[in-house]
């Protein structure tokens, strides 16, 4: 009896291992960036949304950001992860054909807006979704910032991040 069970279990275990290895490979491809903590803001935004840029019509307006503008390492890590989550959600769910990413710095804050023209989502969909949005909110809260999500089921979704400069430099 044990020999018959082994014949059925081994292929199943091997399939789970293959799936796990593929998942680990995807995660490391998506979530590891070289020199992340030292990146300038423009480079950070472009690097973290590169997959989005490769697959969608993505435009950047980073003209108000000085070329060498750098945030503290903790901020870089948190923003990088937020941008990746937004990018992954846009690729998986939005059905957007175009995305715009803009950033603006004034005397007190950094504001970043990521907007798509996709199918949007309802408030109920957010409540039943995974932990991605909760992770983004947690990360922006750790920077004493705010994340505003505006979504219209026919006009797309906008993510608006606002962070006080005093807490992110």
Secondary structure by P-SEA (a helix, b strand, c coil): caaaaaaaaaaaaaaaaaaaaaaaaaaaaaccccccccccaaaaaaaaaaaaaaccccccccccccccccccaaaaaaaaaaaaaaaaaaaccccccbbbbbbbbcccbbbbbbbbccccccaaaaaaccaaaaaaaaaaaaacbbbbbbbbccbbbbbbbbbbccccc
